[in-house]
Amino acid sequence: MAAGSLFELGKQASVSTLSESLTHLNRRGHAATAMMTTTRLENWLKEAIVRLFTNSPRRLQDKLFEFKGPLGTFSAKIDMAYAVGAISQDAHRTLHILRDIRNAFAHATDEMDFEDGAMDKHFAKLAEAGTRELAFLEAAVSVIQSIKEKMEPIFLADALQKYAQKSREKSR
């Protein structure tokens, strides 16, 4: 799997590593931080959902996740990830807040940042963390922790299956 995938996240990432990875986005500005962070979260949610599907050929997955498909939006992925147990209730709520922040940037007609008054209603729902940027990043890290915790048994099962497969191949 590609670097940055959910499997790699669950296999090797620590919270401090994830925090550092997200923090580097700040150099590009608040809008970029929001857009790039939520895009990564959306991709990890998709991967988590797909891992929980038991009968899903690639073609069906593509159809479900295409833009006009039932799981084509970030909101739909958030709701589905919660419904299938890939994220906690708190992560579900937090992801919708992060999505709202991302959408505020995406639909803004004027330049804005996390401190803009239009962001007040969104950040009022997140835990205080000193700055709004830090609150956003800490919320993202908490979601990643939730995905990791909920998906850990699946990562373990995948690793054991691969180990068993290699053992079978060696014994032949």
Residue, then its C-alpha position, 0 to 999 in steps of 0.5 A: m500500500a502507498a505511504g500515508s495509507l490507513f494500513e501504514l497509519g495503523k501499523q506504524a504511526s504515533v500521535s506525535t508523528l501524526s501531529e508533526s505531519l499535520t503541523h507541516l501543512n501550516r506553512r501553506g496557510h489555514a485554508a490549505t491546512a483545512m483542505m489537505t488535512t480533511t482530504r487525508l481524513e476522507n481518504w482514510l475513512k474510505e479505506a476503513i470503510v472498504r476494509l469492513f466490506t466483505n463482498s465488494p469487488r473493486r468495480l462495486q467499490d468504485k461505483l459506491f465511492e464515485f462522486k454521485g455515488p452513495l458514498g461520494t461525499f465526505s459527509a456520507k463517508i463520515d456517516m458510513a464510517y460511524a455506522v459500520g463502527a470504524i469511528s467513535q461517536d465523538a470522532h463522527r461529531t468532530l469530523h462533521i465540524l472539520r468538514d464544515i470548516r473545510n467547506a467554509f474555506a472552499h466556498a469563501t469568496d474572500e480570503m479568510d483564515f481560522e481566526d475569521g469571524a465566519m469560523d466562530k460557530h465552527f470553532a465554538k464546537l471544538a475544544e479550546a487549544g490555545t489557537r484555532e489552528l492548534a484546535f483544528l490540528e488536535a481535532a484531526v489527530s483525535v479523529i486519527q486516533s479513533i480510526k486507529e483504535k477502531m481499526e486495530p483488530i483489522f490491522l492485526a488480522d491482516a498482519l496475521q493473515k499475511y504472516a500465515q500466507k508467508s509461512r505456508e509458502k515457505s513450508r512448500 
